[in-house]
Amino acid sequence: MKKSNKKIIISIAVAIVLLISALFTFSPKKLWQKAMRSTDATSTAVAEVLDSDAARQPLSVHYIDVGQGDSTLIRFENYNILIDCAKKAEAQNVYDYLEQLEIDHFDLAIATHPDADHIGGFAALLNTVKPDLYLLPQLPDSIKKTQTETTLINTLKTMKVKTEYAVNAKEYRFGDLVLTTYLTQQVHDDKNDYSIITHIRYKNATYLFMGDAGKTVEKELMKNKAPIQADVLKAGHHGSSKSSAANFVKYVHPRYCVFSCGLDNDYGHPHNEVLSIMKKQKIEYYRTDESGTVVIGSDGSHYVIATQK
């Protein structure tokens, strides 16, 4: 090989090295982070879930793995709805997930109740993704506001986000998707029982999200004959035995159930009593501590399920 050809090859190699170096040195932080995450095994698994048949259905519900907490993304056509946003320490999982989906807008955001493991990540998220409407539960003055709740409310005011208190049996329509909120009409000591309960319907596909509502609220819903039957149940309170009474699960009559819980969590969620109920009623269930992020999609008639692990 002639010396001139060798010099050309060396020059090209040097140029490529310099280009790669410049990319990581001077490109925007997000681009650098994406490049780094693309080599991460977890991100690869999440990417596979996002590219699954379940995620490509007209309606897809993403039960994001946020450890011991809650965050659920509902995608329907061009609409995006987020229910809860994990605790602050785990919220990066939500932010990264939304970034991979290139979501920069929500049509609706719902804070089921003011526990930090449900709303802790919302304040920071609002700085980058602003919803058209934010729903909050209205708790009595007797229940003291937490610092997490106060921070979120102040952020909503600062960002001038349209905010409303949820109303019992109120419908919101997103194209052919109908979302209905349900709330207790009684007085409780436990703030969990003021959780916003959400039901969605698209053609014949139905999903129910219970927040941390307990058995007292479940009895109230059944007594009032609330039309909350659903094929897919997001179990209340991470699978705690304080929720998901056998007669309530039978009333909802789900085919599938999802538990959002952390691996080896301090509470032992989901509790064996609840798992036993699911098994006895022959309900197929998924746990984010075992399966990672779970996506259950539907074309309005059939369901397709994908898991991260």
C-alpha positions in Angstrom: 0.0 0.0 0.0 1.3 3.4 -0.9 2.2 5.9 1.9 -0.4 8.4 0.6 -3.2 5.8 1.0 -2.0 4.9 4.5 -2.1 8.6 5.4 -5.6 8.9 4.1 -6.8 5.9 6.1 -5.1 7.2 9.2 -6.7 10.7 8.7 -10.1 9.2 8.3 -9.7 7.1 11.5 -8.6 10.1 13.4 -11.5 12.2 12.1 -14.0 9.5 13.2 -12.4 9.4 16.7 -12.6 13.2 17.0 -16.2 13.2 15.8 -17.3 10.6 18.4 -15.3 12.5 21.1 -17.0 15.8 20.1 -20.5 14.2 20.2 -20.1 13.2 23.8 -18.3 16.4 24.8 -20.4 19.1 23.2 -23.8 17.5 22.3 -26.8 18.3 24.6 -27.0 16.4 27.8 -30.1 14.5 26.8 -28.4 13.2 23.7 -25.5 12.0 25.8 -27.8 10.4 28.3 -29.7 8.6 25.6 -26.5 7.2 24.1 -25.4 6.0 27.5 -28.8 4.5 28.3 -28.9 2.6 25.1 -26.2 0.3 26.3 -28.0 -0.3 29.6 -29.7 -3.7 30.0 -32.7 -2.3 31.8 -33.2 0.3 29.1 -32.9 -2.3 26.4 -35.6 -4.4 28.1 -37.9 -1.3 28.4 -37.3 -0.5 24.7 -38.5 -4.0 23.9 -41.6 -3.5 25.9 -42.3 -0.2 24.1 -41.8 -1.9 20.8 -44.2 -4.8 21.7 -47.5 -5.6 20.1 -49.1 -4.6 23.4 -47.7 -1.1 23.2 -48.7 -0.7 19.5 -52.5 -1.3 20.2 -54.8 1.7 19.8 -55.1 1.7 23.6 -52.1 0.8 25.7 -51.8 1.0 29.5 -48.3 1.1 30.9 -47.9 0.0 34.5 -44.4 1.5 35.0 -42.0 -0.2 37.4 -41.3 2.4 40.0 -40.4 0.2 43.0 -42.8 0.6 45.9 -45.0 3.2 44.4 -47.4 3.9 41.6 -47.3 5.4 38.1 -49.5 4.4 35.2 -49.5 5.8 31.7 -52.6 5.5 29.5 -52.0 6.0 25.8 -54.9 6.2 23.3 -54.3 7.4 19.8 -52.8 10.8 20.3 -54.0 11.2 23.9 -51.7 10.7 27.0 -53.0 10.4 30.5 -50.8 9.8 33.6 -52.1 8.5 36.9 -49.6 9.1 39.7 -45.9 9.7 39.4 -44.1 7.6 42.0 -42.0 8.9 44.9 -39.4 11.5 44.2 -36.5 9.0 44.5 -38.0 6.6 41.9 -39.5 9.2 39.6 -36.5 9.2 37.2 -37.9 5.8 36.0 -41.1 7.7 34.9 -39.2 10.6 33.3 -37.0 8.2 31.3 -39.9 6.1 30.2 -41.8 9.2 29.0 -38.7 10.4 27.2 -38.3 7.2 25.3 -41.9 7.6 24.2 -41.1 11.2 23.3 -44.1 12.4 25.4 -44.0 16.1 26.0 -47.7 16.7 26.8 -50.5 15.2 28.9 -54.2 15.7 28.2 -54.9 14.7 31.8 -52.8 14.0 34.9 -54.4 12.4 38.0 -53.0 12.4 41.5 -55.0 9.6 43.2 -54.1 10.8 46.8 -51.3 12.7 48.5 -49.0 9.9 49.5 -45.4 10.5 48.5 -45.1 7.2 46.7 -47.9 8.3 44.3 -47.3 12.1 43.8 -43.6 12.7 44.8 -42.4 12.9 41.2 -45.1 15.2 39.8 -43.6 18.6 40.9 -40.4 18.0 38.9 -42.3 16.5 35.9 -44.4 19.6 35.6 -41.3 21.6 34.7 -41.0 19.7 31.5 -44.4 18.1 30.8 -47.5 20.3 31.4 -51.0 18.7 31.4 -54.1 20.3 30.0 -55.9 19.4 33.3 -54.7 18.1 36.6 -57.1 16.3 38.9 -56.7 16.2 42.7 -58.8 14.5 45.4 -60.5 16.8 47.9 -59.5 15.8 51.4 -61.1 17.3 54.6 -59.2 19.9 56.6 -58.9 17.4 59.4 -56.2 15.5 57.4 -53.0 17.6 57.5 -51.2 18.3 54.3 -47.9 16.6 53.8 -44.8 18.6 52.6 -44.9 16.6 49.3 -48.5 17.7 48.8 -47.8 21.3 49.6 -44.8 21.4 47.2 -47.0 20.0 44.4 -49.8 22.4 45.0 -47.4 25.3 45.0 -45.8 24.1 41.8 -49.2 23.8 40.1 -50.0 27.4 41.0 -46.6 28.6 39.9 -46.8 26.8 36.5 -50.5 28.0 36.1 -51.7 24.4 35.5 -55.5 24.1 35.2 -56.4 22.2 38.3 -59.7 20.7 39.5 -60.9 18.6 42.3 -62.2 15.2 41.1 -66.0 14.7 41.0 -67.7 11.4 41.7 -69.0 9.6 38.5 -67.8 12.3 36.2 -66.9 11.4 32.6 -64.1 12.7 30.5 -64.0 11.8 26.8 -60.8 11.4 24.7 -62.1 10.4 21.3 -63.7 7.0 21.7 -62.1 6.5 25.1 -64.4 7.3 28.1 -62.7 7.9 31.5 -64.8 8.1 34.6 -63.7 9.1 38.1 -65.2 7.7 41.3 -64.8 9.1 44.8 -66.0 8.1 48.3 -69.0 10.2 49.5 -68.3 9.3 53.1 -66.0 10.7 55.8 -62.8 8.7 56.6 -59.8 9.1 58.8 -57.4 7.5 56.3 -56.4 9.6 53.3 -56.1 6.5 51.2 -59.8 6.2 51.2 -60.1 9.5 49.4 -58.2 8.1 46.4 -59.5 9.0 43.0 -60.7 5.7 41.4 -60.5 5.7 37.6 -62.3 3.5 35.1 -61.7 3.6 31.4 -63.6 2.1 28.6 -62.7 1.8 24.9 -65.3 -0.2 22.9 -65.4 -3.5 24.9 -62.1 -3.0 26.7 -62.3 -1.9 30.3 -59.7 -1.1 33.0 -60.0 -0.1 36.6 -57.4 1.8 38.8 -58.0 1.7 42.5 -55.3 4.0 43.9 -54.9 3.1 47.6 -58.7 2.9 48.3 -59.5 0.4 51.0 -62.2 -2.1 51.7 -64.6 0.5 53.2 -64.6 2.3 49.9 -65.0 -1.0 48.0 -68.2 -1.7 50.0 -69.5 1.8 49.2 -68.9 1.3 45.5 -70.8 -2.0 45.6 -73.6 -0.6 47.7 -74.0 2.2 45.1 -73.8 -0.3 42.3 -71.1 1.7 40.6 -70.5 0.4 37.0 -66.8 -0.4 37.6 -66.7 -3.9 36.1 -63.4 -4.2 34.3 -61.3 -6.8 32.5 -58.1 -5.4 33.9 -57.8 -4.4 37.6 -55.0 -2.3 39.0 -55.2 -3.7 42.6 -55.7 -1.2 45.4 -52.9 -0.2 47.7 -50.2 -2.3 46.0 -51.9 -5.6 46.8 -52.4 -4.9 50.5 -54.9 -7.0 52.4 -56.5 -3.7 53.4 -57.9 -3.6 49.9 -59.2 -6.1 47.3 -61.8 -8.0 49.4 -62.9 -11.2 47.7 -66.5 -10.0 47.1 -65.2 -6.8 45.6 -62.9 -8.5 43.2 -65.8 -10.8 42.3 -67.9 -7.6 41.7 -65.3 -6.1 39.4 -64.9 -9.5 37.7 -61.4 -8.9 36.1 -59.5 -11.3 33.8 -56.2 -9.7 34.7 -54.8 -7.9 37.7 -51.6 -5.8 38.1 -49.8 -5.1 41.4 -47.4 -2.2 41.5 -44.9 -3.0 44.2 -41.2 -2.9 45.0 -39.0 -6.0 45.3 -38.7 -7.2 48.9 -40.7 -4.2 50.1 -41.1 -3.5 53.8 -44.8 -4.1 53.7 -44.8 -7.5 52.1 -47.0 -6.3 49.2 -48.7 -8.0 47.6 -50.1 -9.9 50.6 -50.7 -13.6 50.4 -54.4 -13.2 51.2 -54.9 -11.1 48.1 -52.8 -13.4 45.9 -54.9 -16.3 47.2 -58.1 -14.4 46.1 -56.7 -13.9 42.6 -55.8 -17.6 42.3 -59.2 -18.8 43.6 -61.0 -16.6 41.2 -58.7 -17.7 38.4 -57.4 -14.2 37.6 -54.1 -13.9 35.8 -51.9 -11.4 37.7 -48.7 -9.5 37.1 -46.4 -7.9 39.7 -44.0 -5.1 38.8 -41.5 -6.4 41.4 -41.2 -9.6 39.4 -42.1 -8.6 35.8 -40.9 -5.0 35.7 -43.0 -2.7 33.7 -46.2 -4.3 32.4 -48.1 -3.1 29.3 -51.6 -4.3 28.6 -52.9 -3.1 25.2 -56.2 -3.6 23.5 -57.9 -3.0 20.1 -61.2 -2.7 22.0 -61.9 -6.4 21.9 -58.8 -8.3 22.7 -55.9 -7.9 25.0 -52.2 -8.2 24.4 -49.7 -8.2 27.3 -46.0 -7.5 27.4 -43.6 -7.4 30.4 -40.1 -6.0 30.9 -38.7 -9.2 32.4 
